[in-house]
Amino acid sequence: MMLRVPDKRLALQAYEQILELILTGKLQPGELVNERRLAEILALSRTPVRDALLMLEGEGLLLRQGSRGLQIRQVRIEDYMDALQIRLMLEPAAARIAAGKVAGERLSQLTGQLQSILAEGDGKRADRAVVREVDEALHGTIADAVGNPQLSSIIRTLRRQTLMFDLRSMPERLGDTCREHMAILAAIGAGDGETAAAAMASHLGRVRDSIIQRLTRT
């Protein structure tokens, strides 16, 4: 059954708030979700919370544990790498198509935010929530510029799956990530699709290599 507009709005509100709790670690991997408690925390009725939990389950961020209910998914490194591999296939192509299609004002805004993060001691002292917000905005803007809502949705879902790992790892990558993002934005602003695709592939490849390096470090 289709949700009415007010119900859908409340469900999306609950979805964003629960997602934030997951990504900031306030809801821990492996933790069982208490629908009633969440409704109280969010000051919402249980219906939109229930709808939001179903959305998160559909994206794979929650797992159903039989009669015990839903559990915050524990992201394994294999899951992370699988999602990152798909992102490496999709996001460079998205950057290529997005070249020349993102408004200059939006590009300047994102570049300015990245420069501000770098100014905070090469990103090392930057607020992690701000860094994640800018990261999400940048990749989301590029995906949306393609003009294919299904592709945009797939990329966002994959990013959420990898963000659950990123938030607990590689703080030393913040500065490099900002510079890599700025290179992507510069190519998109110049309308250079091939350079934008290469910059995106390089960025995601370096993320992957850093994870592998960390895992194999002795």
KASULFEN-V760809 format. One record per residue. N is the residue number from 0. RES is the residue in one small letter. PHI is phi as a letter, one per 20 degrees, with the letter a starting at -180 (none if undefined). OMEGA is omega as a letter, one per 30 degrees, with the letter a starting at -180 (none if undefined). Layout:
N/RES/PHI/OMEGA ; N/RES/PHI/OMEGA
This chain:
0/m/none/a ; 1/m/f/l ; 2/l/f/l ; 3/r/f/a ; 4/v/g/l ; 5/p/f/l ; 6/d/f/l ; 7/k/f/l ; 8/r/f/l ; 9/l/f/l ; 10/a/f/l ; 11/l/f/l ; 12/q/f/l ; 13/a/f/l ; 14/y/g/a ; 15/e/f/a ; 16/q/f/l ; 17/i/f/l ; 18/l/g/l ; 19/e/f/l ; 20/l/f/l ; 21/i/f/a ; 22/l/f/l ; 23/t/e/l ; 24/g/n/l ; 25/k/f/l ; 26/l/d/a ; 27/q/e/l ; 28/p/g/a ; 29/g/n/a ; 30/e/f/l ; 31/l/f/a ; 32/v/e/l ; 33/n/d/a ; 34/e/g/a ; 35/r/f/a ; 36/r/f/l ; 37/l/f/l ; 38/a/g/l ; 39/e/f/a ; 40/i/f/a ; 41/l/e/a ; 42/a/l/l ; 43/l/c/l ; 44/s/f/a ; 45/r/f/a ; 46/t/f/l ; 47/p/f/l ; 48/v/f/l ; 49/r/f/l ; 50/d/f/l ; 51/a/f/l ; 52/l/f/l ; 53/l/f/l ; 54/m/f/a ; 55/l/f/l ; 56/e/f/l ; 57/g/f/l ; 58/e/e/l ; 59/g/n/l ; 60/l/e/l ; 61/l/c/l ; 62/l/c/l ; 63/r/e/a ; 64/q/d/l ; 65/g/l/a ; 66/s/f/a ; 67/r/f/l ; 68/g/n/a ; 69/l/e/a ; 70/q/c/l ; 71/i/f/a ; 72/r/f/l ; 73/q/e/a ; 74/v/f/l ; 75/r/e/a ; 76/i/f/l ; 77/e/f/l ; 78/d/f/l ; 79/y/g/a ; 80/m/f/l ; 81/d/f/l ; 82/a/f/a ; 83/l/f/l ; 84/q/f/l ; 85/i/f/l ; 86/r/f/l ; 87/l/f/l ; 88/m/f/a ; 89/l/e/a ; 90/e/f/l ; 91/p/f/l ; 92/a/f/l ; 93/a/f/l ; 94/a/f/l ; 95/r/f/a ; 96/i/f/a ; 97/a/f/a ; 98/a/g/l ; 99/g/n/a ; 100/k/d/l ; 101/v/d/a ; 102/a/g/a ; 103/g/g/l ; 104/e/f/l ; 105/r/f/l ; 106/l/f/l ; 107/s/f/l ; 108/q/f/a ; 109/l/f/l ; 110/t/f/l ; 111/g/f/l ; 112/q/f/l ; 113/l/f/l ; 114/q/f/l ; 115/s/f/l ; 116/i/f/l ; 117/l/f/a ; 118/a/f/l ; 119/e/e/l ; 120/g/m/l ; 121/d/m/l ; 122/g/n/a ; 123/k/f/a ; 124/r/d/a ; 125/a/f/l ; 126/d/f/a ; 127/r/f/l ; 128/a/f/l ; 129/v/f/l ; 130/v/g/a ; 131/r/f/a ; 132/e/f/l ; 133/v/f/l ; 134/d/g/l ; 135/e/f/a ; 136/a/f/a ; 137/l/f/a ; 138/h/f/l ; 139/g/f/l ; 140/t/f/l ; 141/i/f/l ; 142/a/f/a ; 143/d/f/a ; 144/a/f/l ; 145/v/f/l ; 146/g/n/l ; 147/n/c/a ; 148/p/g/a ; 149/q/f/l ; 150/l/f/l ; 151/s/g/l ; 152/s/f/l ; 153/i/f/a ; 154/i/f/l ; 155/r/f/l ; 156/t/f/l ; 157/l/f/a ; 158/r/f/l ; 159/r/f/a ; 160/q/f/l ; 161/t/e/l ; 162/l/f/a ; 163/m/f/l ; 164/f/e/a ; 165/d/g/a ; 166/l/f/a ; 167/r/d/a ; 168/s/b/l ; 169/m/l/l ; 170/p/f/l ; 171/e/f/a ; 172/r/e/a ; 173/l/g/a ; 174/g/f/l ; 175/d/f/a ; 176/t/f/l ; 177/c/g/a ; 178/r/f/l ; 179/e/f/l ; 180/h/f/l ; 181/m/f/l ; 182/a/f/l ; 183/i/f/a ; 184/l/f/l ; 185/a/f/l ; 186/a/f/l ; 187/i/f/l ; 188/g/f/l ; 189/a/e/a ; 190/g/m/a ; 191/d/e/a ; 192/g/f/a ; 193/e/f/l ; 194/t/f/l ; 195/a/f/l ; 196/a/f/l ; 197/a/f/l ; 198/a/f/l ; 199/m/f/l ; 200/a/f/l ; 201/s/f/l ; 202/h/f/a ; 203/l/f/l ; 204/g/f/l ; 205/r/f/l ; 206/v/f/l ; 207/r/g/a ; 208/d/f/l ; 209/s/f/l ; 210/i/f/l ; 211/i/f/l ; 212/q/f/a ; 213/r/f/a ; 214/l/f/a ; 215/t/e/a ; 216/r/f/l ; 217/t/d/none
